[in-house]
Structure formats: structure tokens, C-alpha cells
Amino acid sequence: MKLLVTGAAGFIGHALAESLCRRGDDVVGVDNLNDYYDVGLKRARLRQLAAHGNFRLVEMDLADDAGLMQLFAEEGFDRVLHMAAQAGVRYSLENPAAYISSNLVGFANLLESCRHHPVEHLVYASSSSVYGANQKMPLATADNVDHPISLYAATKKSNELMAHSYSHLYELPTTGLRFFTVYGPWGRPDMSPILFAHAISRGEPIRVFNEGRHQRDFTYIDDIVEGVLRCLDRPASANPDWSGLAPDPASSRAPWRIYNIGRGEPVALLDYIAALEQALGRSTQKQLVAAQPGDVEATFADIESLAADTGYRPSVSLAEGLARFAEWYREYYGQK
């Protein structure tokens, strides 16, 4: 197949593009290489992808509607993996305009391109952040998600609604995937795994927000990739049992689906740090500080619908995933 992967220089987009190249698909990557975090890391990921003869990068911002429409017209994509977004919960408090441009305008342009140049399936990244103020655990796609507590989460929920309208109006098969705290090699340097690894390696104290009471469903990147590809290869279809009298929030009479992809095992943040210290062979001090605005206290994925529909359950344990991450971290960052 010929596939478009947006955000191909990003953490998840890079991993997906590489897996698609390895299985023999023709992959076009789009990325604007913005400087939200180290562009050098993004270019290093792209160098890995460039080694595959079936990968090509187009440097473009999804806010460029005319350029995106032309790309679709020229390439004739079979399917689309949309991983590009302005990421980060906390940064959305500082620069909300970036989230409107990338996550809303960019996504709308992508939907329009898929409408006018029909594709078999659009799979896009949502986020566990959409669960917001919800406290019932595990977090399930059958739950209402109308109370986001950050603009980032609100844009991801908006993406799900926008996709539904296009699935309904134009029969465009779309699948939204709510990722739960992804970690692993080539991860984003603004996220806790690398921030914590830097502090541990340098013997610097770690600030632990919410005084250590946070819990996260840490999900290894390979599990995310496998889950995404299982969904990609199973285009969304209408739910014949869907009823407007008792609407299922994760399906529709349109070809539209929502799934969680998480490990399904919440881990206390302090336990995660201890496991990372063990993987790196060092320890450091922890400073327990107050929670930050926009942070949810706990995430815990209900993955039963993903398992039922695709036959897949994430399998990489935290210890195994952190061992692989630590090996990559030492090599990439030159830590001994």
C-alpha cells in the first residue's frame, strides 16, 4: 500500500513509519520539523527512515491546506496515519494558538484532503487526556469524555468529533486511538522518561508532581505500534447494533471507531522512577511537589474492545521496556 504518515519525525510517527517500511509499504512522511523540542532528535529519527528506499519525506505544515490537497492529488494514498499534533499538556497553557493551528486547523485540512481524494482508512492519534476529570477506573471508551481539563485534551476530543462528522457525511472510515503514556527509545525529551533519565544520570534531584500520587498506564512504543497497525489494517465499519436511544460513545452507525491503547496496568509514579533507576543503575533524590494545572491524577486503560476487535493486547512489561529504553538512552545521549 501507499501510506501517508503525518508527524513522521515525531516519536510515534517515526516508529510507525519504520515498521511500515519494514513490512514493504510505500511510505510518504509529512512533518514541519517545528522546534517545540530538539530538532536534532527529529532529524536523527529521519536519518533512520531515510535508510529505507520506500520512505520519502515531505516537509510541510498541515495548516497549508492547498499544499496538502496537492500532495493527496499527486500521491493517491491508500490509507493515512495521522500522528502529527502540537503535543504537551502543560505547553497548551502557554501557547494555546499553536494547538488551534496544528490540532484543529491541521486536522480539518487533513479530513478535507481525505474527503476529496478518498482513502480506505484514516487512523489518527487521540489521547488518554480526553478522559479529563473522569475518576472511574479503568478508563473505558464507553465512558463520557465531556470534561477535559486542558486545551490539549479538548483538541483531541474535538478531533474525534470532527472525524465522526466526516465518517457520517462522506462514509470516510476513521479510527481514533487514545494513547496512554507512551515511552521507549527515541522518545520525546519533554516527557518524563527522558527528563527523569537525564536527572538520574546527572545525579540531579527529580521533581515529582502531585507529591508522588500520580499513576500512569505506561505503554511501550512497540506495543503502541502493533496496536496501531492492527487497527490500520482493519478499516472502521458501522456498528449495526448502534442506537441513538442508547448511543455507544466509541462506535456509530457511520464507519467510525474509538479505541484505547494502553498496557492496562497503572503504575505509581514513584514506582516508575524506582524501576527507571534500576534500569540505569543509578539513583537520585526526589522532590515531592504540588500537581500542575492540566494534569490528571491517574490513567488506567480498559483495552477490552481493542482486544475483542483486533485480537491484540500489549505484552511488554515495564521492566523489559525500561531496560530497552535505558540501553538506547545510554547510546544516544552518551551516558555510561
C-alpha positions as CSV (number, residue, x, y, z in Angstrom):
1,M,0.0,0.0,0.0
2,K,0.9,3.6,-0.3
3,L,0.5,5.3,3.1
4,L,0.8,8.8,4.4
5,V,2.3,9.2,7.9
6,T,1.9,12.7,9.3
7,G,4.3,13.6,12.1
8,A,6.9,11.2,10.7
9,A,9.8,12.9,12.5
10,G,7.9,12.5,15.8
11,F,8.2,9.8,18.4
12,I,5.3,7.6,17.4
13,G,5.2,8.7,13.8
14,H,8.8,7.6,13.3
15,A,8.2,4.2,14.9
16,L,5.2,3.6,12.8
17,A,6.8,4.7,9.5
18,E,9.8,2.4,10.2
19,S,7.5,-0.6,10.8
20,L,5.5,0.1,7.7
21,C,8.7,0.4,5.6
22,R,10.0,-2.9,7.0
23,R,6.8,-4.7,6.0
24,G,7.1,-3.3,2.5
25,D,4.7,-0.5,2.3
26,D,5.4,2.7,0.3
27,V,5.5,5.5,2.9
28,V,5.4,9.2,2.5
29,G,6.1,11.1,5.7
30,V,5.0,14.7,6.4
31,D,6.4,16.8,9.1
32,N,7.0,20.5,9.6
33,L,10.1,19.9,11.9
34,N,9.0,22.6,14.4
35,D,11.2,23.5,17.3
36,Y,8.9,22.6,20.2
37,Y,11.7,20.2,21.2
38,D,15.1,19.3,19.9
39,V,15.1,19.3,16.1
40,G,18.3,17.3,16.1
41,L,16.5,14.4,17.6
42,K,13.8,14.6,14.9
43,R,16.5,14.7,12.2
44,A,18.2,11.7,13.7
45,R,14.9,9.8,13.5
46,L,14.5,10.8,9.9
47,R,18.0,9.6,9.1
48,Q,16.9,6.2,10.2
49,L,13.9,6.3,7.9
50,A,16.0,7.6,5.0
51,A,17.8,4.3,5.0
52,H,14.7,2.7,3.7
53,G,14.3,3.1,0.0
54,N,10.5,3.1,0.3
55,F,10.3,6.2,2.5
56,R,10.2,9.8,1.4
57,L,9.8,12.9,3.5
58,V,7.8,16.0,2.5
59,E,8.5,18.9,4.8
60,M,5.1,20.6,5.2
61,D,2.8,22.2,7.8
62,L,-0.7,20.7,7.8
63,A,-2.1,24.2,8.1
64,D,-1.1,24.6,4.4
65,D,-4.4,23.4,3.0
66,A,-3.5,23.9,-0.6
67,G,-0.2,22.1,-0.3
68,L,-1.8,19.2,1.5
69,M,-4.6,18.9,-1.1
70,Q,-2.0,18.9,-3.9
71,L,0.0,16.2,-2.1
72,F,-3.1,13.9,-1.9
73,A,-3.8,14.5,-5.6
74,E,-0.3,13.6,-6.6
75,E,0.2,10.6,-4.4
76,G,-3.1,8.8,-4.3
77,F,-2.8,7.4,-0.8
78,D,-4.5,4.2,0.1
79,R,-4.5,4.8,3.9
80,V,-3.5,7.6,6.3
81,L,-1.9,7.5,9.7
82,H,-2.2,10.9,11.3
83,M,0.3,11.3,14.2
84,A,1.1,15.0,13.8
85,A,0.0,17.4,16.5
86,Q,1.2,20.1,18.8
87,A,1.9,17.9,21.8
88,G,2.2,18.6,25.5
89,V,-0.5,19.3,28.2
90,R,1.4,21.9,30.0
91,Y,2.6,23.8,26.9
92,S,-1.1,24.3,25.9
93,L,-1.4,26.6,28.9
94,E,1.4,28.8,27.5
95,N,0.8,28.8,23.8
96,P,-2.9,27.8,23.0
97,A,-2.7,29.2,19.5
98,A,-0.2,26.5,18.5
99,Y,-2.8,23.9,19.4
100,I,-5.6,25.5,17.5
101,S,-3.5,25.8,14.3
102,S,-2.0,22.3,14.4
103,N,-4.6,20.1,16.2
104,L,-7.8,21.7,14.8
105,V,-7.0,23.6,11.6
106,G,-4.4,21.0,10.5
107,F,-6.8,18.1,11.3
108,A,-9.6,19.8,9.4
109,N,-7.4,20.2,6.4
110,L,-6.5,16.5,6.5
111,L,-10.1,15.5,6.7
112,E,-10.9,17.7,3.7
113,S,-8.0,16.1,1.7
114,C,-9.3,12.6,2.6
115,R,-12.8,13.6,1.5
116,H,-11.7,15.0,-1.9
117,H,-9.2,12.2,-2.5
118,P,-10.8,9.2,-0.8
119,V,-8.7,6.9,1.2
120,E,-9.6,3.4,2.6
121,H,-9.0,4.3,6.2
122,L,-7.8,7.3,8.3
123,V,-6.3,6.4,11.6
124,Y,-5.4,9.2,14.0
125,A,-3.9,9.8,17.4
126,S,-6.2,10.8,20.2
127,S,-5.1,10.7,23.8
128,S,-5.9,9.4,27.2
129,S,-6.0,13.1,28.2
130,V,-9.6,13.2,26.8
131,Y,-10.8,11.4,30.0
132,G,-10.1,14.6,31.9
133,A,-11.9,14.8,35.2
134,N,-13.2,11.2,35.0
135,Q,-12.3,9.1,38.1
136,K,-14.0,5.7,37.4
137,M,-11.2,3.2,36.6
138,P,-10.3,1.7,34.3
139,L,-10.9,4.4,31.8
140,A,-13.2,3.0,29.1
141,T,-14.2,4.1,25.6
142,A,-17.8,3.6,26.7
143,D,-17.4,6.5,29.2
144,N,-18.5,10.1,28.6
145,V,-15.5,12.3,28.0
146,D,-17.0,15.8,28.1
147,H,-14.8,17.2,30.9
148,P,-11.3,17.8,29.5
149,I,-9.0,19.7,31.9
150,S,-6.5,21.1,29.4
151,L,-6.8,22.6,25.9
152,Y,-4.6,19.8,24.5
153,A,-7.2,17.3,25.7
154,A,-10.0,19.4,24.3
155,T,-8.4,19.5,20.9
156,K,-8.1,15.7,20.9
157,K,-11.7,15.3,21.9
158,S,-12.5,17.7,19.1
159,N,-10.6,15.6,16.6
160,E,-12.8,12.6,17.5
161,L,-16.0,14.7,16.9
162,M,-14.7,16.1,13.6
163,A,-13.8,12.7,12.4
164,H,-17.3,11.4,13.2
165,S,-18.9,14.1,11.1
166,Y,-16.8,13.2,8.1
167,S,-17.4,9.5,8.6
168,H,-21.2,10.2,8.8
169,L,-21.4,12.7,5.9
170,Y,-18.9,11.2,3.5
171,E,-18.6,7.5,4.5
172,L,-14.9,8.1,5.4
173,P,-13.7,5.2,7.6
174,T,-11.9,6.7,10.6
175,T,-10.4,5.3,13.8
176,G,-9.2,7.3,16.7
177,L,-6.7,5.8,19.1
178,R,-6.4,7.1,22.7
179,F,-2.7,6.5,23.6
180,F,-1.7,6.0,27.2
181,T,1.7,7.5,28.3
182,V,4.0,6.1,25.6
183,Y,7.6,5.6,26.4
184,G,10.6,3.9,24.8
185,P,13.7,4.5,22.5
186,W,13.5,7.7,20.5
187,G,11.0,9.2,23.0
188,R,10.2,12.9,23.3
189,P,12.7,14.8,25.5
190,D,9.9,16.9,27.1
191,M,8.3,13.8,28.6
192,S,9.0,12.3,32.0
193,P,11.1,9.2,30.9
194,I,13.9,11.3,29.3
195,L,13.5,14.1,31.8
196,F,13.9,11.6,34.7
197,A,16.7,9.7,32.9
198,H,18.6,13.0,32.5
199,A,18.3,13.8,36.2
200,I,19.2,10.3,37.3
201,S,22.3,10.2,35.0
202,R,23.5,13.6,36.2
203,G,22.7,13.0,39.9
204,E,20.2,15.8,39.9
205,P,17.0,15.8,42.0
206,I,13.7,14.8,40.3
207,R,10.6,16.9,40.8
208,V,7.8,14.5,41.4
209,F,4.4,16.3,40.8
210,N,1.3,15.7,42.9
211,E,3.7,14.6,45.7
212,G,4.1,11.2,44.1
213,R,0.4,10.4,44.0
214,H,0.2,10.3,40.2
215,Q,-0.4,6.9,38.5
216,R,0.2,6.3,34.8
217,D,-0.5,3.5,32.4
218,F,2.9,3.4,30.9
219,T,2.8,1.8,27.4
220,Y,5.9,0.7,25.5
221,I,6.3,2.1,22.0
222,D,6.4,-1.3,20.3
223,D,3.0,-2.2,21.8
224,I,1.6,1.1,20.5
225,V,2.9,0.4,17.0
226,E,1.5,-3.1,16.9
227,G,-1.9,-1.8,18.2
228,V,-2.0,1.0,15.6
229,L,-1.1,-1.3,12.7
230,R,-3.8,-3.9,13.8
231,C,-6.3,-1.0,13.6
232,L,-4.9,0.4,10.3
233,D,-5.4,-3.0,8.6
234,R,-9.0,-3.2,9.9
235,P,-10.8,-0.2,8.4
236,A,-13.5,1.1,10.6
237,S,-17.0,-0.1,9.9
238,A,-20.5,0.9,11.1
239,N,-21.8,-0.8,14.2
240,P,-25.1,-2.4,13.1
241,D,-26.3,-2.5,16.7
242,W,-25.7,1.2,17.4
243,S,-28.8,3.0,18.6
244,G,-29.4,6.7,19.1
245,L,-31.6,5.9,22.1
246,A,-28.6,4.4,24.0
247,P,-25.6,5.7,22.0
248,D,-22.3,3.9,22.3
249,P,-19.6,6.7,22.5
250,A,-17.0,4.5,20.8
251,S,-18.9,3.5,17.7
252,S,-21.6,4.7,15.3
253,R,-23.9,3.8,12.5
254,A,-21.1,5.6,10.5
255,P,-17.7,3.9,9.8
256,W,-16.2,5.4,12.9
257,R,-14.4,3.8,15.9
258,I,-12.5,4.8,19.0
259,Y,-10.1,2.5,21.0
260,N,-7.8,2.8,23.9
261,I,-4.2,1.6,23.5
262,G,-2.5,1.1,26.9
263,R,-0.7,-1.5,28.9
264,G,-3.7,-1.8,31.2
265,E,-1.6,-1.6,34.3
266,P,-1.4,1.7,36.2
267,V,2.0,2.3,37.9
268,A,2.6,4.8,40.7
269,L,5.0,7.5,39.5
270,L,7.4,6.8,42.4
271,D,7.5,3.1,41.4
272,Y,8.2,4.0,37.8
273,I,11.1,6.2,38.9
274,A,12.5,3.4,41.0
275,A,12.3,1.0,38.0
276,L,14.0,3.5,35.8
277,E,16.8,4.0,38.4
278,Q,17.3,0.2,38.4
279,A,17.4,0.1,34.6
280,L,20.0,2.9,34.6
281,G,21.9,1.6,37.6
282,R,21.8,4.8,39.5
283,S,19.5,6.7,41.9
284,T,18.9,10.3,42.9
285,Q,16.8,12.4,45.2
286,K,13.1,13.1,44.7
287,Q,11.4,16.4,45.5
288,L,7.7,15.9,46.1
289,V,5.9,19.0,44.7
290,A,2.3,20.0,44.1
291,A,0.3,18.9,41.0
292,Q,0.4,21.1,37.9
293,P,-2.6,22.6,36.1
294,G,-4.0,20.2,33.4
295,D,-2.5,17.0,34.9
296,V,-4.9,14.2,35.6
297,E,-4.2,12.1,38.7
298,A,-4.4,8.6,37.2
299,T,-4.7,6.8,33.9
300,F,-5.7,3.1,33.5
301,A,-6.8,1.8,30.1
302,D,-9.6,-0.5,29.6
303,I,-8.4,-2.3,26.4
304,E,-11.2,-4.9,26.1
305,S,-12.7,-3.5,22.9
306,L,-9.3,-3.3,21.2
307,A,-8.6,-7.0,22.2
308,A,-12.0,-8.1,21.1
309,D,-11.9,-6.4,17.7
310,T,-8.2,-6.9,16.8
311,G,-7.1,-9.8,18.9
312,Y,-4.2,-7.7,20.3
313,R,-3.1,-7.0,23.9
314,P,0.1,-5.1,24.7
315,S,2.7,-7.5,26.0
316,V,5.9,-5.6,27.0
317,S,6.3,-5.4,30.8
318,L,7.6,-2.2,32.4
319,A,10.9,-3.8,33.4
320,E,11.5,-5.0,29.9
321,G,10.5,-1.8,28.3
322,L,12.7,0.3,30.6
323,A,15.6,-1.9,30.0
324,R,15.3,-1.4,26.3
325,F,14.8,2.4,26.8
326,A,17.9,2.6,29.1
327,E,20.1,0.8,26.5
328,W,19.0,3.3,23.8
329,Y,19.3,6.3,26.2
330,R,22.9,5.5,27.1
331,E,23.9,5.1,23.4
332,Y,22.1,8.1,22.1
333,Y,23.0,10.5,24.9
334,G,26.4,9.1,25.5
335,Q,25.7,8.2,29.1
336,K,27.8,5.5,30.7
